[in-house]
Amino acid sequence: MDRVHTLRQLHEDGLVTRTAYAEVPPRVEYALAPPGRGLHEIVTPLIGWVSDHQDEIRANRSRASTSSSRS
């Protein structure tokens, strides 16, 4: 999914606001809407957890990949 589609979808979902300015060159600004800010508060700790455990996750994937290739 490309960035434009993603921003458009986030706007349609009400997670971001979009402000277009009638300037040359055209300028558009995106900001988190209240539901987006709430989602950000939830996702930020999840990202931190993944970051803290990424080495363990990679090691487990590697072990699983090695054992499944032996089967």
C-alpha positions as CSV (number, residue, x, y, z in Angstrom):
1,M,0.0,0.0,0.0
2,D,1.5,3.3,-1.0
3,R,1.7,6.3,1.3
4,V,-1.0,8.4,-0.4
5,H,-3.5,5.6,-0.1
6,T,-2.5,5.1,3.5
7,L,-3.0,8.7,4.4
8,R,-6.3,8.8,2.5
9,Q,-7.5,5.8,4.4
10,L,-6.4,7.1,7.7
11,H,-8.3,10.4,6.9
12,E,-11.4,8.5,5.8
13,D,-11.2,6.4,9.0
14,G,-11.1,9.6,11.1
15,L,-7.7,8.9,12.5
16,V,-6.0,12.0,11.0
17,T,-7.1,15.4,9.9
18,R,-6.1,16.8,6.5
19,T,-5.7,20.5,5.9
20,A,-5.1,21.7,2.3
21,Y,-3.7,25.2,1.7
22,A,-4.4,27.1,-1.6
23,E,-0.8,27.9,-2.2
24,V,1.8,27.5,-4.9
25,P,3.2,25.0,-4.7
26,P,0.2,23.2,-3.0
27,R,0.7,22.3,0.6
28,V,-1.2,19.7,2.7
29,E,-0.8,19.1,6.4
30,Y,-1.9,16.0,8.3
31,A,-2.3,15.7,12.1
32,L,-3.7,13.1,14.4
33,A,-7.4,13.4,15.2
34,P,-8.6,12.5,18.7
35,P,-9.2,8.9,17.8
36,G,-5.7,8.8,16.2
37,R,-4.2,10.2,19.4
38,G,-5.9,7.5,21.4
39,L,-4.6,4.8,19.1
40,H,-1.1,6.3,19.3
41,E,-1.3,6.0,23.1
42,I,-2.1,2.3,22.7
43,V,0.4,1.5,20.0
44,T,3.4,3.3,21.5
45,P,3.9,0.9,24.4
46,L,3.4,-2.0,22.0
47,I,6.2,-0.7,19.8
48,G,8.4,-0.3,22.9
49,W,7.7,-3.9,23.9
50,V,8.6,-5.2,20.4
51,S,11.8,-3.1,20.4
52,D,12.8,-4.6,23.9
53,H,12.1,-8.2,22.7
54,Q,13.2,-8.1,19.1
55,D,16.4,-10.1,19.6
56,E,14.4,-12.8,21.4
57,I,11.7,-12.8,18.7
58,R,14.4,-13.2,16.0
59,A,16.1,-16.0,17.8
60,N,12.8,-17.8,18.2
61,R,12.0,-17.4,14.5
62,S,15.4,-18.6,13.6
63,R,15.0,-21.7,15.8
64,A,11.6,-22.4,14.4
65,S,12.8,-22.0,10.8
66,T,15.8,-24.4,11.5
67,S,13.6,-27.0,13.1
68,S,10.9,-26.8,10.4
69,S,13.5,-27.2,7.6
70,R,14.7,-30.5,9.3
71,S,11.2,-32.0,9.3
